Amino acid sequence: MKLKDKVAIITGGTSGIGKATARLFAEEGASLVITGRRSDLGKTVEAECKAKGVRCVFVEADHTRAEDCQRVVDIALAEFGRIDILFNNAGIVTSGTADTTSEEIWNDTLNINVTAVWRMCKIVIPQMKKQGRGVIVNNGSDWSVVAGKNAFPYIMSKGAVGMMTKAMAIDYAREGIRVNAVCPGDTFVDRWTEKGYFEGSGAVTKEEAMKESSEYIPMGRFGKPEEIASAVLFLASGDSTFVTGHLLLVDGGNTAQ
Ligand SMILES: NC(=O)c1ccc[n+]([C@@H]2O[C@H](COP(=O)([O-])OP(=O)(O)OC[C@H]3O[C@@H](n4cnc5c(N)ncnc54)[C@H](OP(=O)(O)O)[C@@H]3O)[C@@H](O)[C@H]2O)c1
């Protein structure tokens, strides 16, 4: 019960890494506010977490909207009275190169992957200052520290998450607020099997994806959402009290190459 009596907001808790983190945080005793736009999925995660014996509220929210971000925090405070942990997880994957990226894709990517992270921090940090403590974990990527092909807007956004994490860690270190990023390598989530998720691709089976990854990831497989959630728990819990401004790579050795 590493998060007993802690209150956590998890943005984008409807699927993938956010859902796995919500489940793990619930097992560790946290009270939870989870968010996302797909309320059917969000309600299911809420029920799963409650079944583990903790309080959990799903808030339907689009974090590209400032008013939705504020509403999420207001609900968290009204329900639980404090915010100990903010996991800025909501994000989208986009592809393209500098010259093929449209204004629309650029703005869509920045709005959720960068601006929403800053906005949630901006709203939550005053409360954490008041409390004299708090932990923020941002979801970056291995592309927060290295680049790759044909993912220009996404890489640019995740690079920004990395520097935002470091800058905030320095600014709030003396206020008892730790800010770190988990930086997952390729992690198999359900959405990957959806048709068209990867530009120009059809539906991808888990087996096909796993086969492809065995060629370039040193550990020979994609990560699992639960493995990223474990790293988030480390950064969010009392196991990492002297860790701030850190980008924790969880990538099967991908960036060691
Ligand atoms: N999977 C990987 O290989 C990998 C690697 C590195 C980093 N990451 C990062 O991990 C994070 C989670 O992604 P995932 O892989 O778990 O994929 P996912 O299953 O697609 O999860 C994305 C989550 O973000 C939410 N979201 C997206 N746009 C939103 C918006 N405008 N407002 C509110 N919520 C929004 C989605 O909820 P709704 O659709 O319900 O709104 C969903 O819960 C992302 O930041 C991603 O960049 C993933």
PDBQT file of the ligand as one rigid body, heavy atoms in Angstrom, charges set to zero:
ROOT
HETATM    1  N1  LIG A 301       2.409   3.257 -26.049  1.00  0.00    +0.000 N 
HETATM    2  C1  LIG A 301       3.631   3.700 -26.292  1.00  0.00    +0.000 C 
HETATM    3  O1  LIG A 301       4.430   3.051 -26.997  1.00  0.00    +0.000 OA
HETATM    4  C2  LIG A 301       4.102   4.989 -25.690  1.00  0.00    +0.000 A 
HETATM    5  C3  LIG A 301       5.479   5.268 -25.736  1.00  0.00    +0.000 A 
HETATM    6  C4  LIG A 301       5.929   6.463 -25.193  1.00  0.00    +0.000 A 
HETATM    7  C5  LIG A 301       5.038   7.341 -24.628  1.00  0.00    +0.000 A 
HETATM    8  N2  LIG A 301       3.711   7.048 -24.598  1.00  0.00    +0.000 N 
HETATM    9  C6  LIG A 301       2.792   8.023 -24.002  1.00  0.00    +0.000 C 
HETATM   10  O2  LIG A 301       1.913   7.394 -23.110  1.00  0.00    +0.000 OA
HETATM   11  C7  LIG A 301       0.750   8.197 -22.957  1.00  0.00    +0.000 C 
HETATM   12  C8  LIG A 301      -0.469   7.285 -22.983  1.00  0.00    +0.000 C 
HETATM   13  O3  LIG A 301      -0.577   6.684 -24.259  1.00  0.00    +0.000 OA
HETATM   14  P1  LIG A 301      -0.904   5.141 -24.455  1.00  0.00    +0.000 P 
HETATM   15  O4  LIG A 301       0.224   4.543 -25.180  1.00  0.00    +0.000 OA
HETATM   16  O5  LIG A 301      -1.349   4.536 -23.189  1.00  0.00    +0.000 OA
HETATM   17  O6  LIG A 301      -2.094   5.215 -25.530  1.00  0.00    +0.000 OA
HETATM   18  P2  LIG A 301      -3.673   5.325 -25.387  1.00  0.00    +0.000 P 
HETATM   19  O7  LIG A 301      -4.231   4.036 -24.928  1.00  0.00    +0.000 OA
HETATM   20  O8  LIG A 301      -4.115   5.891 -26.665  1.00  0.00    +0.000 OA
HETATM   21  O9  LIG A 301      -3.899   6.366 -24.220  1.00  0.00    +0.000 OA
HETATM   22  C9  LIG A 301      -3.963   7.747 -24.421  1.00  0.00    +0.000 C 
HETATM   23  C10 LIG A 301      -4.811   8.338 -23.316  1.00  0.00    +0.000 C 
HETATM   24  O10 LIG A 301      -4.810   9.759 -23.467  1.00  0.00    +0.000 OA
HETATM   25  C11 LIG A 301      -6.136  10.199 -23.454  1.00  0.00    +0.000 C 
HETATM   26  N3  LIG A 301      -6.278  11.411 -24.244  1.00  0.00    +0.000 N 
HETATM   27  C12 LIG A 301      -5.828  11.679 -25.488  1.00  0.00    +0.000 A 
HETATM   28  N4  LIG A 301      -6.197  12.897 -25.880  1.00  0.00    +0.000 NA
HETATM   29  C13 LIG A 301      -6.910  13.429 -24.857  1.00  0.00    +0.000 A 
HETATM   30  C14 LIG A 301      -7.579  14.650 -24.652  1.00  0.00    +0.000 A 
HETATM   31  N5  LIG A 301      -7.609  15.619 -25.586  1.00  0.00    +0.000 N 
HETATM   32  N6  LIG A 301      -8.205  14.862 -23.475  1.00  0.00    +0.000 NA
HETATM   33  C15 LIG A 301      -8.219  13.904 -22.525  1.00  0.00    +0.000 A 
HETATM   34  N7  LIG A 301      -7.603  12.720 -22.661  1.00  0.00    +0.000 NA
HETATM   35  C16 LIG A 301      -6.964  12.483 -23.818  1.00  0.00    +0.000 A 
HETATM   36  C17 LIG A 301      -6.948   9.044 -24.027  1.00  0.00    +0.000 C 
HETATM   37  O11 LIG A 301      -8.266   9.120 -23.546  1.00  0.00    +0.000 OA
HETATM   38  P3  LIG A 301      -9.546   9.423 -24.478  1.00  0.00    +0.000 P 
HETATM   39  O12 LIG A 301      -9.261   8.921 -25.841  1.00  0.00    +0.000 OA
HETATM   40  O13 LIG A 301     -10.638   8.697 -23.751  1.00  0.00    +0.000 OA
HETATM   41  O14 LIG A 301      -9.709  10.901 -24.408  1.00  0.00    +0.000 OA
HETATM   42  C18 LIG A 301      -6.240   7.862 -23.403  1.00  0.00    +0.000 C 
HETATM   43  O15 LIG A 301      -6.740   7.591 -22.109  1.00  0.00    +0.000 OA
HETATM   44  C19 LIG A 301       0.801   9.239 -24.077  1.00  0.00    +0.000 C 
HETATM   45  O16 LIG A 301       1.223  10.482 -23.550  1.00  0.00    +0.000 OA
HETATM   46  C20 LIG A 301       1.854   8.671 -25.018  1.00  0.00    +0.000 C 
HETATM   47  O17 LIG A 301       2.503   9.669 -25.746  1.00  0.00    +0.000 OA
HETATM   48  C21 LIG A 301       3.216   5.898 -25.126  1.00  0.00    +0.000 A 
ENDROOT
TORSDOF 0
